[in-house]
């Protein structure tokens, strides 16, 4: 039976398919629930939600999707032509950006270091290994305006990319005796310093976008050499050689880009557009294959650990699409199959999915949904995922956040936490909370 938190309860963690709840979320309650098994407690982090842009606004209703989206190469031109009739104007794009899976939360892949957007021009960083109850660090700069996306650089220690108005700010941790290197010509900024910590965060580089565009999507390749960026104002995306500070624009098709996702092995890449189309790329020659959907625009996308399946959610459907590659790279031959989530519509009354996140083990998937019944409003659904050989999903239960009428603004999994998935959620009530999902018996002994 799926776990459901009653009103007045908050979720603490998962223990073997049961989402543990309590009347209040405290460190002592978390320690009792999972602290002994994990050896640490993830305290909630406060921020000021009134500084952030307003939540999702209503968008003109579209016909709901009756079946899983299916590729149609012969009919793609007519599908694109039809979708262009409904193309979003710039102010609508910003509304959609608040609705889709914007990158407002990011875990460092090799450290217990969490970053999240905590204001229009600021990012908060909390190091659970180093801080031990100390204040988080705040990253601000005159160059960092209207932050829309963040992502930690792989294999680089502690370096964070921040997509904002005019380009990408690159921040790096700087230690006594091992100062971070700042690119020549960059007027460096310093983040606030957590009390008792010797770490300083320094703005070490700025990758300037053409025409002062707003960078609204980011994705690193797996080894951290290349960073892809896109703007809701442009129909091209840029692949940056970060060490050189050089960007190469890549353009394909019509419509501006809402989302980027590099595969875990680096050989595939996904771009989604505001007009409801999306493209699969192979990164050897940067050729692509277009796809179309009758279920609205893409609101979320997540790769499986091997990078051979990508799960996609749509704005006007409660059925996910799973793209399975049928050949080895660089082949783009793939099949799109439905992943049914009947509880999203039958229990919640929702007709579309807002955001998704899939943990790096491939065993847990979290999603938020649009509208729905009042009882289920503002919750996050957690699914147990099987991939043998096709994807199937079993509902574990729902997560309720901390504070007054909380709604999920953004969420993400820690990709390399050894004891199991960690899901971090920024709630509209002004708390960033982390939920351990523990379902391996050996951890509970």
C-alpha positions, 0 to 999 in steps of 0.5 A: 500500500503506498504511503500517504502523509496526512495533513499536518505531517512531514516526511522524514525518509523512506525505510523499505518502501514506507515513507516515514512521517512525523508531526515535526522535522527535527534533527533528533527525529531524523537521527532516530529514523535514519541517522544511525544507519547513515551516520549523519543527519541532513538538516533542512536549510532555510531560505527566503522563497519570497525572493524567488519568481512566483510559482507556475502560472496557468497556461492555455489548456491543450488536449490531453495525451491519449497514448504514449508519444510516438515518433513519426518521421513522415509526419514531422513537418506537419507536426512542427508546422502545427506546433508553431501555430502555438509557439510561446511568446517570450513572457510565456517561455519564462512561465514555462521555465518555472513549470518544467524541471529547471535546475534549481538544485544540484548535488556535487557528485563526489561530495556531500555538498548541496547547492540550490537557487535561493534568490533571483541572483544568489545561490546557497551552498551547504557542505554537510561534511565540512559545515557541521551546523555552520551557516551555508555559503551564499554566492552573489556577484554583480555579474550573476543576475536572474539565475535560472540553472546550476550544475556541479562540474564533474571530476573537478572537486568543488566547482559550480556553473551558474546559468544567468543573464548574460552567461555562465558564472563559474565558482570554485572553492578556494582553500588556505594554501591552495587558492583557486585560479581566476581567469585573467580579466575576470573581476573576481567576487567572493561568496560569504564564508561559513563560520569556522570554515576555511573555505572561500568561494571565488568567482573564477570565470565568466562564459559570456553568452551572445547578445547578453542572452539569459542562460536557462539550461546547463549540462556538463559532459561526464568528464567535465571538460565540456559544458552545454548551455542554452537560452530560452531566447535562442534556437541554438545551444553552445558547447563550451570548452571550459578550460579554454573559455571557448564556445561552439554554437550548434543549431538545428530546427526551429523553436527555442530550447527549454532543456538539455541533458547529456547522457552518463556516458557522454555519447548521447545528448537531448535537447527539448524545445518549447514547441513540443519537439525534442531532438536526440543527438549523438556527440561523435559527429553531432547529428540528430534525430527529431521527435514530436509529441502529442502530449504537450511540451517536455517538462522533464528528462532523465537518463538511466545509469548506462545512458541507454534509456531516457525517461521523458515527461510531458505537460499534458500527460500522466504517462511517461515516455521511455526511449530505448536505444536499439543499437550501440553508439553512434546509432540514433535508432531508438524506440519510444515506449509508454511508462504508465503511472495510473495513480497520478491521475486516479489518485491525484486527479492531475492531467500532467507532470511538472518535474521528474528526477531519476536517481543514479542507481535507476531504482527510484524516480520522483515526480511532481504534478500539475493541479489535482485534488486538494488532498494531494496538492503540493506532494512529490510522488516516489516510484520504485523503478524496474528495468528488466528489460522494459521500465515498470514503475510501482508507487512507493508513496508521497512526500509532504514538505515542511512549512505552510502549504509547501509546493516543490519548486525544484528537486534533484537526487545525489548521484553518488551517495553510497547508502542509497538515493538522497532526494533534495527538494526546495519547497515554496515554504522556504526550506530545502529538505533532504530525504534519504530513501533507504531500501537495502536491508544491509543498511538497517542492521 
